[in-house]
Amino acid sequence: MAPSKGKDSTGIPPRPAKFATVSIGPEEVKFMVHKELLTSHSNFFRAALNGRFKEAEDRIVRLRDEDAGVFRFFVHWLYHKRFPNKHDAGNLYQMWAGESTNGADTMENLVFLYVFCEKYDAPELKIKTITCLYEHLDDPAMGCPLPDVDTVKYVFDSLHESSPLCNLLADAHCHWANDDVWSDFDEGIWPPAFIGKVLRQYTAYAQGGRDRFSFLEPCDYHEHKTREEQSACQKQQEEELEKL
């Protein structure tokens, strides 16, 4: 006999889903999101919505310094486990891809999304984001430009210089930059920590460390705790590539 509608196999009615409201930016743009999705993918939201704070009682979290567009990308990933594509309804994909034909706008959105993930401790999406960013920069067919000085400044102002994204930006400029990137270089506007990372990398090249033609790998920026974890991640990446 099939279970009654609205009941699981034990005959117990399912508990109603709980939602949380997240208010974004000074305009207080409201997003209603399943609480379980927020708390299972972000340690920040887990603490805010399950603790003894007022947010846990009201199920309202206010993030006044964040951008509503970036949070919309975050929510989209929570529900779909992927980044926006052209099949998504509304203007979401247009926001994600922008008007650039070389992936520059998507690259910038990935940077913004990564910073959000690091600030609000969303580890799974953080890895997905920096992997996708790496693939954008590494794909010669796409012709995606390197992040410009404003993007680099934003990252180094927002994150600790030891962040994987800071490391990727420095490595990318050492690995893929050409003369045009440095032709108008003004050391007064680039973050000192970024310049230091680039100089250390070039010194390693000159002293026989990792050379210009060494391969960078996404796992260089994943903060894996064990070799086993890294091997599992690499295997998963290979399987995903085979599906393409």
N, C-alpha and C positions, 0 to 999 in steps of 0.2 A: 504494500500500500504506500503510495507516494505521500511524503510529508505535506502537511497543510501549508497553504500559502502563508508567507510571513513567519514561518517557523523553520528551524534547522532540523537535522535528522534526529535530534533528541526530543523534538516537540516543544522546545523552549523558544519563545519569540526572541528574535535578535534585539540586542540593545540598540537604541537609536544612536546614530552617529553624532559625535560631538564636533562642533565647529569652533574655531577661534577667529577673532577679527584682528587683522594686522593693519595698523594705520601707518601710512608711508609718507614721509616728507612733510614740509611745512604746510602743504595744502591738505594734509591728512586724507590721502586717497585710501579708501577702505577696501580690503580684500578679505573675503570669508573663505577660510581654508579648513579642510578637515584637520582637527587637532592631531590625530594620530600620524598623519603625514609629516606635519611640522616637527613633532617630537621624536619621530623615528629617524629623521634625516639631519637634524640639527641639534647639537648639544646645547646651544644657547636657548632654543625654543623649548627643549625638554626641561631645562632648569626654570625658565620663566613660567611655563604653563603647568608644571607639576609641583612646583615648590610652594613656599608660604608667602610669596609675593602677591601684591594686589592683582597682577596680571593673571595669576592662576585662578583667583576667585572670579574675576570679571571675564576671563578668557579674551582679554584685549591687550595687545602688545603694540606700543607706539615706537616707531623708528623714524624720528624726525629728520635725521641726517641722510636718509637713503633716497634713492631714485625709484620712482614707481615703475619705470620701464624695466629696470634691472630686476626688481622684485617680481614683476610679471614673468620674466624669463625663468626665475627661480621656481615660481608656482607651476609654470608649465612643465618643468622638468619633474617636479614632485608627482604630478599626475600621469605623465607620459613616459618618463625615463628616457627622454631624448631632447635634443635641441629643436627649435622651430624649423619647419620646412614649408615648402610652397603649398602643401595640402592643408595647412592649418587655416581655420576660419579667421575672418577679420583681417586686421592689419598687422598681426603679430609677426608674420614672416617678413613683411616690409620693414618693420622696426628692427628685426634681427639682421637682415641682409643689407639694409640701407640701399643707397643708390650706386655704390661702388661695384665694379665688375671684376675686381681682383681680390675680393674677400677682405678688404681693409676695414669696412664697417663691422663685419662679423668678428674680425680679430679684436677690434676695440671692445665690442660687447662681451667677448670672452674674457678680456682683461677685467672689465668692470664686474662681471659675474664671479670671477675667481676671487677678487678682493672681497666681495660680499661673502663668499663661502668661507674665506679665512677669518673674517671678522665674526661671523656667526657660527663658526665651527660646524660646517657641513662637509665632512670628509669625503664621502662618496662622490658628490658632485664636484668637489674641488679637484679630485683626480681626473674625472671625466673632462672637466673644463681645461685643465692644463694640457691634457693629452690632445684634445682637439686643437688647442692653440698651437702646440708643437707641430701638429700635422699641417696646419695652415702655413706655418713658416717654412716647413720642410718640403712642401710640394712645389716644384719649379713650374709645373703646368698652370698653377693658380696665379703665380706671380704676385703673391701677397707681399706688400712692402713691410719692412721692419717697423715696429712701433716708433712713432716720432717722439721728439723731446717732451712734448706735453704729456703723452701717455706714460713715458718713463718717469717723469716727475710725479705724476699722480700715483704710480705704483710705489715708488720709494718714499713718498710722503705718507702713504696709507699703511704700508707694511714694514716690518723689520727687515733690514737689509739681508738677513739670513734666509728670508722666505724663498721657497722654490721659484716663485715667479720672478723675484729680483735676480736670482741666479740664471733663469732662462733668458731674461732680457739681455743680460751681460753676455752670456754664451752666444746668443743669437747674433749680437752685433759683432762679436769676434769671428763667428763662423760664416756668416752670410753677408756681412756688410761689404760694399764696394767703395770706391773713391768718392762717389757722389754723396754717400751718407755723411762723410766727414768733411766735405769741401767747405761747408759753412759752419764748421764746429766752433762753438763758443763755450769755453769751459765755465764761464760764469753762469750759464743757465742750466747746465746738466747737473744732476745730483752728484755731489762729491763721492758718495758711496758707490754709485754706478761707475764713475770714472776709475775708482780704485779697483773694482772688480775687473773691468776691462783691461787695465794695465797689468794686473796680476795674471790674467789669462794670456796676454801677449808675452809676458815674461816666461810663462811656462812653455809656450811655443818655442821661444828663442833658446831656452835652456834644455830642450829635448823632452819636455813633458808631452802631454797630449797635443798632437800637431793639428794643423789646419784641416787636414783631411780625415781626422778621426771622426767616427760617427757619433753624433749625439743620439740619445735614446730617451723616449718619454719617461721611462722608469728612473732616469737620473733626477727627476723632479717630483717623484711620488712619495718620498719619505718612507719607503718600506722599512719595516723593523727587522725583518729576517730575510735571508736568501730564499727561503721557501716561499715567502710571501711575494717576493719579486719574481720568482720563477712562475708562480701561478698567474701573476698579472701579465707577464710576457706571453704565456700560453693563451690567455684570454684574448689579448690583442691579436695574436696570430689567427685565432678562430674567428674573430670579428672581421678581419681582413679577408679571410676565405669566403665569407658570406657576401662580400661586395661584388 
